[in-house]
């Protein structure tokens, strides 16, 4: 783990302080949790475009975001109107998509 120093405005410091006091943890833990929670909001649009351009695989997006592969597929399809989520994208995407489709078909028949 590495350490970074950041400056925040008074309003954000008040929120971090409040959360730290309520949870009885350090402000750095709260700041880390906030950064972690917000990282995918910043990352996903960029990664979705890279996926569309064929520059990154679904497997790599899953690894970078820490999200479940089904969540990644849902998010990418929301971000891209013409999301290229087909069996032919890459081996990992094909396998995941195939499993999801089988699951959906079996739940539809029940």
C-alpha angles and dihedrals in degrees: 000000000000131000124233130183120218135177118227131185122253094260094055091044089054090053093047091047092049093049092046092051093047093048092038093231134116123280089242090062090052092047091050091049091050092049091048093049092050100041096087092052087061097036104045100065091051093044091047091055091047089051091050089050091050093245098119136030129232088245091058091048090052090050094048097045100035089223125138112263092244090054090050091052091049093048095045092049090051092049096047121050090200098036109178095224101151135134089254098059098090136323094264094048090048093053094045093046091048092053092048092049092049090049092049092048093050092048090049092053092053 
